[in-house]
Structures are given as C-alpha cells and as structure tokens.
Amino acid sequence: MATKVGIREVAKAAGVSITTVSHSLNDATSDRVNRKTQEHVRAVAKDLGYAPNRLASGLRNQRSQIIGLVSDQITTTPFAGAMIRGAQETAYQRGYLLMVLNSGLDNDLEKHEIQTLQQHQVDGIIYARMYHQGVTVPEELYGVPTVLLDAASADTSISSVVPDEIAAAETAVEILVAAGHTRIGMINNIDDIPATHGRLEGYRNALIRNGLPEDPRLVAAAVSDTVGGRQATAQLLSLPDRPTAMFCFNDRMAMGAYQSASAAGLRIPEDLSVVGMDNLELIADALWPGLTTVALPHYEMGCWAVTRLLDDIEKPGAPPGQKKLICPVIERGSVAPPP
C-alpha cells in the first residue's frame, strides 16, 4: 500500500520548513512566502501527490471549507450550467466544496434549505436567482457571509453581482447603428423587472448618443417568449415607415421576430436586421441565419460571486460591493446594412 504523503514529506523533499510549506500551500497566507519558493513547494507537492487534509485544516481555521448556493429555479433553466460551473470551479480552485440547493419558488423549502446549510456549518452562502431581479434577503441569512448572484437588494450591506443591463442594450443597438441603420425598433418585455427597464434605457441612450430620433412608435412590448416576439414584431412591421432593424429583449422574442419577418415576406438580414440578448444557444445557433446576440455573463457572475464570498470569509472587513458585469457580443449572421 502506498505511503500517504504529508506536509512533513513535502518539507523534506523541498528542503524547506514545515511552516514554509504550510504558508505556500495556503492561499490565505501564501503572500508570506516569496513567489519562487511558493512555486517550488507547490511543484514538489504535486510531484509527490500531496493532498491537504481539509478536515484538519477546517478544524484549525474553524471552517468547514463548504459554501452553499441556494437558488429559486436555476437548476431548471438553460443557463444553470454556466452559472453553477463558474461558481463550482472557483470554489474548487480555492479549496472549497459548493453545495447547490434549489427551492423551486417554495419559500418554506428555501428557509429550510438555508437552515440546513447552517446546521452543516457552511462558511457562507450564495443566494441566487434564475434571472436578474430585486430580492428581499431572507432574515436567516443575516449574520452569515452572503453574496447575491443575479439578484440585487435595497440592502447594500450585502454584496451582489448582476449583468449591466443598460450597457448591454447600448451595445446591441450600437451594432445596428454601426451597420448603417437609423430606424431601429425594440421589442421589450412587459414584466416589471430590472432587465425590462434597463434594456429600454440602454436602447434610448444609444439612439441619443448617435443623434437618432426616439420614436415611441418603434417600441412594442409583449410577453417575453416567441409568441410575444412574433406579435410585437408584426406590430412594428405594419408601420408605414417600418424599422429596418430590431433589438429584441431576448433570443426567444428574436425567434418570434424571425417568424414575423418571414410571414411578411422579409429576409434576414437583407431586409431586416435583428439582434437579441441572452445568447440562448438552443435558439441563437439554430436560427438561420444565426442570431447575433449579446450574451449574459452567467459563468463570470458565478465566478465573481464565489470569489467575493470567499474573500469575505478569509479576509473579512472589505466594504460590500454591487457589481455589474459587462455582457459580450456574439456575432452571427443576422445583421447587415439596411436595404
């Protein structure tokens, strides 16, 4: 049977003290050792197959090395994978395990989940939502290191991370302006959520910045699904002076825009350019031509939330932060100069 490699064996092989090894392998104290020694110790530890004793480390630090993620319906959405993967990978890189629980919008179950995580002595909790929304932080989370993921609260004592909805919409409209469009429509959501208001504001900002008139007739709102997108687009395409380009609240509404354009005998992008939001690949990649869209940074938000939470756990005292992340453009084939 192979002999288990411990910190003493690593110290002996590396030619340094046990204390130096301990500091070098601990992210929280590695700055006490110069970088060259850190790299040497870590390389030796890897070659020897050293695995830290997380239980003993947790007892010394009074930590479980476990954090929880409590969500409403994240695990049932297409974006769950990226958000959870970002959180999970970041936690693992820092030596923590991520426990994911889903309440399914059941408030009593959510309360029980939070209490259960606390009973298991998790070091902190990510409180997540399936889409950007305002939340009231459950009272069970007060006193526990907490970060909000894809959610924001009026209580700014708790750190949060969300997409920059306004900047994302500005980016989407700028794509159409750069292609030469001056009559740009928007189909928006009817729900009273941050994305609805932020994306409309970004659309208006981009028009003003580029000296384009804001025509209220070019904005139509509907339920944010394919049917709603189809109905709202039909409304705009029926105008005497129809738009030559469309910014859609999300990719599902953009799919409805494609359908409505086809029904009107219009080709995309030759007769109508379309830009969506979300980068829901099941739709954006499947449409023909492929949909140019602005992606929501789900992976990056998961990474940021865990990084911030672990920083708060390991080095408490930093002021809370409300972070808005940039949304990248995914270019495909739905944009062309106006006809």
SERO-494722 format. One record per atom (N, C-alpha, C, CB): z, y, x. Coordinates in steps of 0.02 Angstrom, whole numbers, plus 50000, padded with zeros to 5 digits. Last residue first. Glycine has a CB too. Layout:
N
ZYX...
# end
This chain:
339
476865239448419476145238648406475785245348403476035234748341477995241948559477815242448489477065241848478478055249048461478205229148688478075236048666477885236248592477515239248708479405215948650478765218248678478675225648658478155213948653480515202348639480425209648646479765211148679481015212748687480775188848642480725192048577480635199648580481335190548538480995179348746480325181948732480235185848669479855176348730482395183048842481925177648824481265180948805482215173048765483825187348933483145189048913482735182848898482795193248969485385191248902485005185048912484295186348887485335178848875486555202648970485925201648933485615194948952485435207348947488375201648958487735201448994487135200248948487755195949046489645212848924489265207348894488565207248927489205208248816491215216649000490505217948992490155211748966490195220149059492815216848918492345213948966491615215548948492445206448971494255225848915493625224848880493105222648930493395231448843496015223748913495385223148949494795222148902495415217348999497465231148925496995229348871496295229548901497065234248809498965226249010498285229049012497875226648953497945227049076500655230849056500165227049017499475230249020500395226348944501185233149227501105235649159500585231549121500905243149159502095220449316501495224549309501435227049237500855220649330503165211749307503305218749319502705223249313503595219549387503065195749394503175200049336503295207249355503765197449295502255185149460502435191549489502535196649433501885194149539502105173849381502295173049451502525179549484501715170249490501805178649252502325173549261502585173549333502045166649243500775187649272501385190049240501965185149251501265191049166499835178949327500085184549367500745187249339499565190249371499625170949216499955168049274500195173449323499475163349311498985180349130499605177049110499975174249171499455171449061497835183649204498335188849188499005185649170498085193349130497205171249208497375174749270497925179849257496755178149301497005168849071497455164549109497665167949174497115157849124496115179449039496745178549003497245174349042496615175348935495025177449125495435183549131496115182449098495075189549099494495165149079494735165949148495215171749154494145166849196494135168648948494625163248959494925163749029494295156448950493185178348976493795180248940494335174948950493655181248866492195170649038492545175849077493185178049043492085181949088491785162848929492065159748989492475164749028491495156849034491315173048840491855168548822492185165348883491605163148775490595186248826490845183248888491435178448876491065188748935489125185348729489835186848730490145183048788490175184948661487505191548773487995186048769488705188748767487915181448829486205197548684486755199748727487315194748719486985207148710484505191248688485155192448657485655194948708485415186148622482935185848639483305189948687483945192148654482875196148711482485169948585482795176348566483135179748625483295175148510480865162648609481575162848620481865169748609481735160448690479635164348474479855164148544480615164548550479535169948583480675152048415480065153148452479735159548428479585147148445482365145948438481875150248406481245150948449482175157148391483185139348528482755135348484482225139648449483175131848432483955148448597483475144448635482975140848590483835139348678484695153748488484305158148532483785154348573484775161748580485335142348427484845146448392484395150148441485195151448346486095136448523485785132048473485255135748433486315129248426486665147448589486075144148618485735139348569486275140348679487095162248551487215155748521486605151448537487345156248442487235175448603486925170048641487165163248616487075170848716487745187148543488165181048546487905176048598488185177648477486445195948462487065196048500487425189448491487525201948478484665200048477485275197648444485895198948486485205190248427483195209048449483735207548496484355205548456483885213648543481465209248421482125207648395482605206248453482095201448347479965217748371480415215348424481115214348395480435220348484478495214748287479205216448278479615213548335479465213948209477235211548331477305216448276478015218748266477045213448212477475203348445476895207848443476965213348390476265203848429478475193948468478665201048469478095205948458478995202648534478235189948301478745192048350478515189648418479465189248332477165195648170477285191348228477825194448272476635190248269477195196047992477285199448056477435194448111477835204648051477155191947860476545191447900476585194947967475975194247862478325191147795477955197447787477305197447827478385203447808478815179247839478625179747769478215185947755479245179747725479135183047970478595178147958478345178647886478845171047974480215191447945479615194147977479015189447964479725195048053481125182347893480885187747850480245190847879481415193147843481345174248005481075171347944480775176747899481625167547906481895183348097481275179748113480945177248049481425173848162483055186648027482555191848040481885188648057482785196548097483755174748034483525177047969482995182447976484095179647928484015175248170483595169848145483335171648075483985163148143484885186148170484225186848203483755181348180484305186648279485995180748112485625185748074484935186748104486015192348072486315172548220486165169448155485785174448111486815167048120486605181548321485995177548327485815174048262486085172348382487165197448252487245191248290486605187148287487845187048262486635210048217487355209248230487505202848268487735209248164485115215048293485465210948245486195209848265485105204248236483925227248299484525224948333484945221348280484925230848366482165227648294482795226348258483335224148307482685220848205480685237848284481155233648322481805233248283481275236548393479995245848205479595241448248480035236848289479135245548294480395249248032480565249048103480095244348141481285246848113479195256847918479655251547938479825252048012479365244747922478945267347813478885268047885479385263147916479025275547909479255261747688478575264247701478435264847776478465271047666480225246647695480185253847700479465256047714480655256447756480325233147704479995235747644479935243347645480385233647582481065230247813480335229547820479955232047759480155222247833482345231747762482095236547811481335236247817482415235447879482425220647675482555227447650482255232647697483315228647643482225210047761481725211347709481805218347681481795206147652483425210947834482785212447867482235213947816482565206647912484345206947737484395213647766483745215647800484975214047816483925193647712483935198647659483935205747686484545197647614484075187547838483425187447805483395192947751483285180547773485435189247860484955192247905484265192747875484915188347969485945181347756486085188447758485585192147803486785189747781485485168747800485265171547735485365179047734485645168147677486195167447922485465167647920485195170647856485185160647929487595179147918487295172547927486535173147920487575167347875488535189747880488285188547948488055181347959488815190347999488015198547736488425193147763488125190947829488475187147713487425215147780487435209047738487925204147768486715205847734486665231147793487225226647805487205220847756487895230447798485515241347882485665237347823486225232447840485025233547798484805256047938485385251547945485515248047879486025255647967483825265047912483665259647958484255254947972483415262548023484315275147836483925270047801483765264047845483275273047775484875284047926485315279247892484945273847854485775282847845484235287448077484015287048008484445281947972483255285148003484395297548207484775292348173484605292448099485545293248184483115300148329483455302048266483825296148236482945304948216483405299648505483075296848446483455298648383483005289148452483905302548631483585307748593483205305348532483115311448636484645293048693483925293048708483545298048665483645286148697485905295048644485805295748716485065296348733486115289848753485705291748508485855298648527485695299848601486595300448513485505277748520484985282048491485085289348513485005281648413486725273848575486115272848614485545277148586485915265348613487635277048472487695280248538487035279748577488265276948579487235268148371487145275448362487175279048429487675278148315487595255948432486895257148409486765264648403486765253548341488975257848445488555257148504487815258348489488635250248534489355258148311489465263948353489025263748415490205264448372489015245048275488685250648242488755257048283488965251748170489915238248356489185237348367488785242848333488955230548343491165242248304490985243648374490235243148386491335238848419491155237448171491205244748185490975246448255491925247148175491005223548192490585227148144490575234648160490845226048073492035220448283491345219748303490875223648257491135212348304493255222448210493065226848266492335226448285493485225148326492905221048031493165218348094492935222848151492935210948106492545218947884492925224447915493285221747977493445227447865490875212847858491595211747865491925217547903491725205147902489525214247855489895217947804490655217347813489695215647735488485217148001488935213047962489295217347909489455209448008486805224048008487505223548027487885218847980487835230548027485315227348081485625223648026486325221748048485195217148007484435241848124485015237548138485215233848075485615241648166482875247648196483325246048141483915241948165482955242448086482045260348276482425254148287482915253248229482805254248355480815268248336481055267048267481385260148266480465267448214480435267748464480785273848443481045273248371480315279948448480105257148603480235257948531480625264348517480615251848504479915253948736479495259148706479615260448632478785257448716480745246048804480095243048788479645248048753480195236948744481885253848808481505252948871480815249948859481905248548919482325251848677482085258448698481655257848760482675263348710482735238548687482185240348642481895247148659482425240248570483785239748778483235235048792482625236948750483445227748777484645248348710484285250848770483715246248790484775251548829485185239748616484715244848594484315247748653485085250548557486005231948700485485228848659484965233948638485795225548597486885241448755486435237648799485855234748759486815232048834487575245348641487175250248678486665246748722487635254848720488225233348613487715235848567487275241048601488035238748504489085233048723488615227548712488045229848666488975221448682489885244348708489415244048765488895238548755489805242848830490585240248592490175246248592489655246048647490625252548600491265228448631490775228348576490305234348578491135228048509491755220448756491635227548745491075228148694491455231348812492825206948704492175209448727492145217048716491595205948691494555206748764494055206348711493375208348740494245210948651496235203248801495555203548827495065202348770495435198348885497895210048828497375206948787496695207548821497355210148717499685210848843499015211348871498515207648828499005208548943500835219848748500565213148762499845213948786500605208648699501115232348713501555229548765501335222548784502275229348740500385237248610500055237148675500525234848731499795244048691500195232648456500735232448505500435231648575501235226548489499045230948390499295237848394499875238348442499515240248324498015219148479498585220848436498755228248443499185216448453496605208348486496965214248508497505215848457496485220248517495665194348552496065197548499496415203548529496585192548469495255186148651494775187948599495135190848538494355181748578496905182648680496225180848700495745181748642496205173548726498405189748739497955188748682497245187648707497985194848634499745182348825499135186348830498705184648769498745184948898501485181648865500945180548818500355185048833501175181648745503065175548902502455178448931501845176648889502365176049005504195178048769503805173048805503215176548838503565167248758504695188348697505145185348746504815179948787505745182548712503785183948555504145189248591504685186148635504455194248541503285173548482503015174548550503395179948589502285176348545503815173648356504025168148401503795169248473503765161548375503165183548288503815185248317504065179948365504335186448263501425184748321501985181148290502635182748326501845173648291500565200048314500835194948359501425191448326501045198048427499235202548214499955203948218500255198348259500285204548146497605207248273498105202348253498805205548253498095196248300495865210348257496535212948265497045207848240496615219648229494615200448342494935203148283495625206048301495005197748230493295191148396493665197248410493955200148345493215202548445493545173948349493115179848360493565185948368492605180748301494555164848361493875162348365493365167948372493715158048304495945169048469495595169248405494865167348415495655176248373497515164848551496785165848548496525165848477496445160348588498725167248662498645167448589497925169548575499165172448555499405158148788498805161948771498735161548695498165159148808501045158048855500595156048801500005160948795500975155648734502085150348983501785156048948501295153448897501445160848998502705138949025502855145049061502565151349028502585144549132503495127748910502895130448942503065137148973502315131148890504525119348858504655123948913504015126148949505125120848962504445112348745504195108948805504225113548866503485106548793504855122148659505305116448670505105112348731505325111948609503695129848659504305132548689504805127048704504615137748643502845121248590502695123048659503315125848695502125128248661503505121548466503455115248504503305116548577502915110748473503325134748427504005132248439503995125848479504365131148372501925134548411502235139048460502945136648478502255146248434501815125048307501495123848373501815128248427500745125348369502475131448201502745125048228502455123648297502585119248180501605142148182502295143448200502605137248231502705145648139500465134948142500445139048202501155140448227500075145648189500905129348022500745124948078500735128848143500055121548067501035141047948501625136947959501505132248018501805132847896499705145647945500235149647978500855145547993500415155547934498225138747975498845137047940499425140547976498945129247937497045139748044497225145348000497845143847957496645147047955497055129148134496625128848076496795133948023496655122048046497755128548253498135128848191497705128048128498515135248187497715119448400497295122948351497645122748283496595119748347498115119748574498305117948505497915122348457499075118848494498065114148738497705117748686497905115148617496945117048696498815116748892498875113048830498555117048774499615111348814498425116349061498335120048999498375115348939497655123848998499355116549211499025112549160498995116649096499395105749148499145124349372499445123749306499025119249261499535130749274498605128449493499105123249493499465122249428499595124649545497565137149491498215140049507498775134849505498365145749459496535129149449496495132049516497155135149539495945137449517496965126749318496965121249367496955124049438496365116649355496735139249258497415136549261497455131149315497615133649193495345139949270495755144849304496475142349311495745151549266494955129349189494785129249260495215134149299494045130849269495455133649063495685127349094495555127249169495345121449061494775145449035495505145449039495755139349077495805145448968493445140849037493655146249081494405146349090493415152849054493525131148935493365129149003493575134549053492615127749010493785138948823494295134248846494165132148918494335128048800492565146048818493195149548821493755145048849493395152148751491585135848813491585140748867492255144148874491045146048855491945128448695491885125348761491955130348817491235121748766491895137148584492535134548608492485132048680492765128848563490765141448525490965145048585491595142148616491065152248569490565134648407490115133148463490335136248529489425135448447492205129748342491645134348349491205132448408491895141548356493365122748334492845120848287492225125248292493105121048217494285127948421494015121248438493475119048390494575116148437494665140048359494225140048418493895133248429494615142048480495435143848253494895138948241494435138248300494495140848179496665148948318496575147848246496055142448233496375154448212497685143048457497105146348426497095145148351496455143948458498625143348600498665142448528498105146448495499365144648500498905136148747498395140248715498425138548640497675139048745500215135848871499925133848808499385138648785500455133248755500495129449035500425135048990500085132548926500015140949022501535122449159501135121249100501095127749059501425115449056502495122749256501795122749278501315121049221501695117749336503795124649224503515118149205502815117249232503515117349130505015132049333504395132349294504155125349279503865136249332505975134249429506165134549359505545135649315506675140149347505645131549557505435138049532505655139249460504695138749537506165118649570506375123949616506235130849588506025123049684505495112049467506215112349465506475117949511506525105749486504175113149512504375116349450505125117049445504115112449391504215105349626504055112449632504295116249570503305113549642504455092949569504955095849614504845103349621504935092449682503255091849495503905091549462504435094749504504085084249446502245092349590502305097849542502985097749506501735097449491502055089249746502495086649694502635092249645503165083749725500365089949803501025092849794501415089649738500965100249782499545078349901499585080949833500285083749822499415075349781498515075250041499165077650016499095080349945499455083050063497515069550117497585067650047498245069750016497505060250040497235073850241497755068650235497835066150163498415071250261496295083750215496095077850253496595072050246496015079650327497125093050150496575089850114496355083450149495975094650107497975096850253498255093850192497715090050153498575099250148497045102650340497415096750361497695093050300497995098550409496655113650262496155108750283496495102250304495725111450341497855120550250497535117850190497015112550207497225123450149498065124250384498545119950349498225116750288499175123950327496935132550407497065126650448497525121750411497375128650516497125142750314496525138550310496615132150349495915142350336498345148150361498285145550293497705140550289498175151250243497955152750487498445147250482498415144050413499155149750497497085162950446496835157550488497295151450485496755159950561497915171850373497385168050340497135162150381496805172750326499695170750400499035173650413498485168950390498955175150489500885170550267500585166950324499885169850336500545159250310501245176850156501725177150211501465173850274502385173950189500355174250057500245180450095500755181350152500275186450048500795163049991500325161950046500215168350087499665159550019501595163049881501905165049944501435164650003502515160849958500835158949772501295164649763501595167249828501855162549716500145147849814499775154049803500235160149798499355153549740500635137249937500885140349875500545147149867501665141149877500275132850058500015129050001500235132049934500225121850005500945141250146500215140950148499915137750086499985137150210502315138650122502025145150105501265144850101502245150350156502365125250170502565126950102502265133550080503315127250096501995126750304501585122750258501725124650186501705115150269503065134450348502375137250351501915133350305502105136950423504115125350330504105131650292503405134750291504595136650323503815115750424503795113850353503755120250310504405109650333502795122650557503425120950524503315119150452503905126850529501375114050635501745120050611502385117750578501305124250563500425104250660500775107350716501135113750696500295108850771499805096750568499535103450578499865107050637499625107550515500555085150569499845084650587499555091550602499455081350531501805090250527501745086950592501015086850615502015079650588501495095250400501755099750451501665096750520502495101250439501115083450334500625088850342500845093550398500545092850275502325076550336501745073650371501205079050383501445067850330503095084850255503285083850324502705081250365503875079050329502515083950130502455090350165502645089650239502895095550131501775067350125502195072750102502115078850145502925070550102500825053850071500845059450118501265065050087500125062050135501285037250052501205043750020501295049350071501705044549962500355024050122500955028150126500825034950094501175028950199499585011150025499525017250066500175021250064498935021550042500004994050042500005000050000500005006250044500615000049952
# end
